Amino acid sequence: MSSLRKHVKKPSKTTFVIAAATVTAAAAVTTGAVAVSASPAAQTVPSAIRVVPAAASQTTGLSSAELASYAVTDRLLQIRARFSVEHVRQVAAEAHIAAERRAAAQRAAARLAAARQAANATAAGQTSAAQTTASSSGSVQPSGSPQQIALAMLGSFGWSSSQFGCLVSLWGRESGWNMYASNPSSGAYGIPQALPGSKMASAGADWATNPATQIRWGLGYIQQLYGSPCAAWEHSEAVGWY
């Protein structure tokens, strides 16, 4: 007995004070209120002391208070170790959740970027198709003065530039190439003096203000009735109108 007593270090007075302050927590652990597993630190306390039966006092030669102090300290070490493990697990779980959220945000951003790219490609394709259709239908409007526009459009009606002089004379007589020219007595309007002016809406909704729309309609009218600007000019020379 004296040999075992030499190898077991008695707790200091400070240890007893700490142990007394934590008896309640140790009691909860001992009764099963908190489930713990033995910590590495607890392995330094002799098993006979950790059991804390009445017979342990006789076996070790330590008083009941000393044995209780060792038991409380051991349980506190176990609780501390348990909560340290729980803290590590909580931190790892939170890190995993944060990583999942970042990955989800990245996937959402990638889907949004792909959707925008697809929308831009679709819009570009539609614009290109519309431009191709407009070009094939002759609806692409050249720029410049009304006469420059008319000269650029002659080829789309199958006429050469040799017809341009007759057209200049014809519409010079009719309207002076003024897109706003209006005949108050007949109601004829625009460069080709369409009667009524609303007829030119078949060439475009902007017929009242766009010289290209008026010229396109006027050239179509000449082609349908006379075949060419020079033939229309000859008719106008003969009867005063076309």
C-alpha positions as CSV (number, residue, x, y, z in Angstrom):
1,M,0.0,0.0,0.0
2,S,2.8,2.4,0.9
3,S,4.4,1.7,-2.5
4,L,1.3,2.6,-4.5
5,R,0.9,5.7,-2.3
6,K,4.4,6.9,-3.3
7,H,3.6,6.7,-7.0
8,V,0.2,8.5,-6.9
9,K,0.6,12.3,-6.7
10,K,-1.9,14.0,-4.5
11,P,-3.8,16.9,-6.0
12,S,-2.9,20.3,-4.8
13,K,-5.2,22.6,-2.9
14,T,-6.0,24.4,-6.2
15,T,-7.1,21.2,-7.7
16,F,-9.5,20.5,-4.9
17,V,-11.0,24.0,-5.4
18,I,-11.5,23.4,-9.1
19,A,-12.9,20.0,-8.5
20,A,-15.4,21.3,-6.0
21,A,-16.6,23.9,-8.5
22,T,-17.2,21.3,-11.2
23,V,-18.9,18.5,-9.1
24,T,-22.2,19.2,-10.8
25,A,-20.9,18.8,-14.3
26,A,-19.1,15.6,-13.3
27,A,-22.2,14.3,-11.7
28,A,-24.1,14.8,-15.0
29,V,-21.4,13.0,-16.9
30,T,-21.3,10.1,-14.3
31,T,-25.1,9.6,-14.4
32,G,-25.1,9.4,-18.2
33,A,-26.5,12.9,-18.9
34,V,-23.4,13.5,-21.1
35,A,-22.0,10.5,-23.1
36,V,-18.2,10.7,-23.5
37,S,-15.3,8.4,-24.3
38,A,-12.1,8.1,-22.4
39,S,-9.6,10.8,-23.4
40,P,-5.9,10.2,-23.8
41,A,-5.3,12.4,-20.7
42,A,-7.5,10.2,-18.6
43,Q,-5.2,7.3,-19.2
44,T,-2.7,8.9,-16.8
45,V,-5.0,8.4,-13.9
46,P,-4.9,4.8,-12.4
47,S,-8.0,2.8,-13.2
48,A,-8.6,2.1,-9.6
49,I,-8.9,5.8,-8.9
50,R,-11.2,6.5,-11.9
51,V,-13.7,3.9,-10.6
52,V,-13.9,5.7,-7.3
53,P,-15.6,2.9,-5.2
54,A,-15.2,2.9,-1.4
55,A,-12.8,0.1,-1.7
56,A,-10.4,2.3,-3.8
57,S,-9.6,4.3,-0.7
58,Q,-8.4,1.2,1.0
59,T,-6.5,0.1,-2.1
60,T,-4.7,3.3,-2.7
61,G,-4.5,4.8,0.7
62,L,-6.1,8.0,-0.6
63,S,-9.0,9.7,1.1
64,S,-12.4,9.8,-0.5
65,A,-12.1,13.5,-1.2
66,E,-8.8,12.9,-3.0
67,L,-10.3,10.1,-5.0
68,A,-13.3,12.3,-5.9
69,S,-10.9,15.1,-7.0
70,Y,-9.1,12.8,-9.3
71,A,-12.4,11.5,-10.7
72,V,-13.7,15.0,-11.4
73,T,-10.5,16.0,-13.1
74,D,-10.6,12.9,-15.3
75,R,-14.2,13.6,-16.3
76,L,-13.5,17.2,-17.0
77,L,-10.6,16.2,-19.3
78,Q,-13.0,13.8,-21.1
79,I,-15.6,16.5,-21.5
80,R,-13.1,18.9,-22.8
81,A,-11.7,16.4,-25.3
82,R,-15.3,15.5,-26.4
83,F,-16.2,19.2,-27.1
84,S,-12.9,19.8,-28.9
85,V,-13.8,16.9,-31.3
86,E,-17.3,18.3,-31.7
87,H,-15.9,21.7,-32.5
88,V,-13.7,20.3,-35.2
89,R,-16.6,18.4,-36.7
90,Q,-18.7,21.6,-36.6
91,V,-16.0,23.6,-38.3
92,A,-15.6,20.9,-41.0
93,A,-19.3,20.8,-41.6
94,E,-19.5,24.5,-42.0
95,A,-16.6,24.5,-44.4
96,H,-18.3,21.8,-46.4
97,I,-21.5,23.8,-46.6
98,A,-19.7,26.9,-47.7
99,A,-17.8,25.0,-50.4
100,E,-21.1,23.6,-51.7
101,R,-22.6,27.1,-51.8
102,R,-19.6,28.4,-53.7
103,A,-19.8,25.5,-56.2
104,A,-23.6,26.1,-56.6
105,A,-23.0,29.8,-57.2
106,Q,-20.3,29.1,-59.8
107,R,-22.6,26.6,-61.6
108,A,-25.4,29.2,-61.6
109,A,-23.1,31.9,-63.0
110,A,-21.9,29.5,-65.7
111,R,-25.5,28.6,-66.7
112,L,-26.3,32.4,-66.9
113,A,-23.3,33.1,-69.0
114,A,-24.2,30.3,-71.4
115,A,-27.8,31.5,-71.6
116,R,-26.6,35.1,-72.4
117,Q,-24.2,33.8,-75.0
118,A,-26.9,31.7,-76.6
119,A,-29.3,34.7,-76.6
120,N,-26.7,36.9,-78.2
121,A,-26.0,34.3,-80.9
122,T,-29.7,33.9,-81.6
123,A,-30.1,37.7,-81.8
124,A,-27.1,38.0,-84.1
125,G,-28.5,35.2,-86.3
126,Q,-31.9,36.8,-86.6
127,T,-30.3,40.2,-87.5
128,S,-28.2,38.6,-90.1
129,A,-31.2,36.7,-91.6
130,A,-33.2,39.9,-91.6
131,Q,-30.5,41.7,-93.4
132,T,-30.1,39.0,-96.0
133,T,-33.9,39.0,-96.6
134,A,-34.0,42.7,-96.9
135,S,-31.1,42.6,-99.3
136,S,-32.7,40.0,-101.5
137,S,-36.0,41.8,-101.6
138,G,-34.4,45.1,-102.5
139,S,-35.5,46.7,-99.3
140,V,-31.9,47.8,-98.3
141,Q,-32.1,51.6,-98.8
142,P,-29.1,53.4,-100.3
143,S,-28.2,56.8,-98.8
144,G,-27.6,60.1,-100.4
145,S,-29.8,62.7,-102.2
146,P,-33.1,61.5,-103.8
147,Q,-31.5,61.4,-107.2
148,Q,-28.5,59.4,-105.9
149,I,-30.9,56.9,-104.3
150,A,-32.9,56.6,-107.5
151,L,-29.7,56.0,-109.6
152,A,-28.6,53.3,-107.1
153,M,-32.0,51.5,-107.4
154,L,-32.2,51.4,-111.2
155,G,-30.3,48.1,-111.4
156,S,-32.7,46.3,-109.0
157,F,-35.5,47.0,-111.5
158,G,-33.4,45.7,-114.5
159,W,-32.5,49.1,-116.0
160,S,-29.1,50.6,-116.8
161,S,-27.9,54.0,-115.9
162,S,-28.9,55.2,-119.4
163,Q,-32.5,55.4,-118.1
164,F,-31.5,57.9,-115.4
165,G,-31.6,61.0,-117.5
166,C,-35.3,60.3,-118.5
167,L,-36.2,59.7,-114.8
168,V,-34.5,63.0,-113.7
169,S,-36.6,64.9,-116.3
170,L,-39.8,63.0,-115.4
171,W,-39.8,63.6,-111.7
172,G,-38.2,67.0,-112.0
173,R,-41.4,68.0,-113.9
174,E,-43.7,66.2,-111.4
175,S,-42.3,67.2,-108.1
176,G,-38.9,68.8,-108.5
177,W,-37.6,65.7,-106.6
178,N,-39.2,67.1,-103.4
179,M,-40.4,64.3,-101.1
180,Y,-43.0,66.7,-99.5
181,A,-44.4,68.0,-102.8
182,S,-48.2,68.0,-102.7
183,N,-50.7,68.9,-105.4
184,P,-53.6,70.8,-103.7
185,S,-56.0,70.2,-106.5
186,S,-55.5,66.4,-107.1
187,G,-53.9,65.3,-103.8
188,A,-50.9,63.8,-105.5
189,Y,-47.9,63.5,-103.2
190,G,-44.2,62.9,-103.0
191,I,-41.4,62.6,-105.5
192,P,-43.4,60.4,-108.0
193,Q,-46.6,62.3,-107.2
194,A,-48.6,59.2,-106.3
195,L,-52.3,59.7,-106.4
196,P,-53.3,59.5,-103.6
197,G,-50.1,59.6,-101.7
198,S,-51.2,56.7,-99.4
199,K,-50.7,54.3,-102.3
200,M,-47.0,54.4,-101.5
201,A,-47.7,52.7,-98.2
202,S,-47.3,49.4,-100.1
203,A,-43.5,50.2,-100.3
204,G,-43.2,51.2,-96.6
205,A,-45.0,52.8,-93.7
206,D,-42.7,55.8,-93.8
207,W,-43.9,56.7,-97.3
208,A,-44.7,60.3,-96.3
209,T,-41.2,61.2,-95.1
210,N,-38.7,58.7,-96.7
211,P,-37.5,59.5,-100.2
212,A,-36.2,55.9,-100.7
213,T,-39.7,54.5,-100.0
214,Q,-41.3,56.9,-102.4
215,I,-38.7,56.2,-105.1
216,R,-39.1,52.5,-104.7
217,W,-42.8,52.8,-105.2
218,G,-42.4,55.2,-108.1
219,L,-40.0,52.9,-110.0
220,G,-42.3,50.0,-109.5
221,Y,-45.2,52.0,-110.8
222,I,-43.2,53.0,-113.9
223,Q,-42.1,49.4,-114.5
224,Q,-45.6,48.1,-114.3
225,L,-47.3,50.7,-116.6
226,Y,-44.5,51.8,-119.0
227,G,-41.7,49.3,-118.8
228,S,-38.9,52.0,-118.3
229,P,-38.3,55.6,-117.2
230,C,-37.7,56.7,-120.8
231,A,-41.0,55.2,-122.0
232,A,-42.8,57.0,-119.1
233,W,-41.0,60.2,-120.0
234,E,-42.1,60.0,-123.6
235,H,-45.7,59.5,-122.5
236,S,-45.4,62.6,-120.2
237,E,-44.0,64.6,-123.0
238,A,-46.9,63.6,-125.2
239,V,-49.8,64.1,-122.8
240,G,-48.3,66.1,-119.9
241,W,-48.7,63.4,-117.3
242,Y,-47.7,59.7,-116.7
